[in-house]
């Protein structure tokens, strides 16, 4: 019997991770690393509605999707509205480790304006010591924590580069980023059409993402391959609109409403909310282990591209498809509307 069980486990490992083989977060503390785009806002709201999850700290990646001041204020609004306890927040550096890749100003302005849409204003102190606060948070944890990374990994790379002693304090990283078998998503803002395969969270700071992979902390990656399989559409919009008496539903509905033109374009992928859902419900995704690497050469048209690299790559759990699109959408909307 034991040999039979071992054989089944080996087959599951070689052909793709079963749901139970991905490290679910259970009651482990969770740190969130975010760049506070509007999809981050929805993902964080979804997480905060799970009252059994304790979040000791949220760090803001300030070299990406939003500016530190507005990102802090918007995040404080979300925490004040949906958490039942205070959560410290702080920004990291405003530049990537290497290079000057950045989001267009039009996107940053839009995220700054709408990521905390219609939530009550909260007075909050703007802090810029995210890396040191990450260190203090981790070093004081009694057991390893999980990290949900919804942004370029500038903060995390600096943390592990300067405080390697906390690497052992991280149980698992869940990351939204990359594209392996599909095109990237910066091409709409790349007038030269050069960076066809890069995804924003890696393109902004490819050196940082590679540095985090080098730590060999177990990581589950939710790339564009899977986020393209579910989009925000009028069906979800209308469902949320039926529950405007529920604060979370009203908030997410408001974001979709103010960005309605993007909604009906049928290009609004679930991105960060999908990473949050799969972290809590790995049974909703088909994932397997692969060795990947990141091209971090600013002179290359593939800068920021995630690639397979079975020789020199880093083992990662990659989620490629949903077990059920309907079940995934129902999970997200049922939490938001109740």
Protein Blocks (a to p, Z undefined) as FASTA:
>chain_A
ZZmmmmmmmmmmmnopcfklpccfkjaccddddehiaklmmmmmmmmmmmkbccfbdcdd
fklmbcfklmmmmmmmmmmmmpcbdcddddddfbdfbdjddcdfklmmmmmmmmmgoiac
ddddddfklmmmmmmmmmmpcbdcddddfbdfklmmmmmmmmmmlmmmpmbdcddedjfk
bccfklmmmmnommmmbcfklmmmmmlmmmmmmnopacddddfklmmmpccdfklmmmmm
mmmmbmklmmmmmmmmmmmmmmmnopacfklmmmmmmmmmmmlpccddddddddddfkbc
kgoiacddfklmccddddfbdfblklmmmmmmmmmmZZ
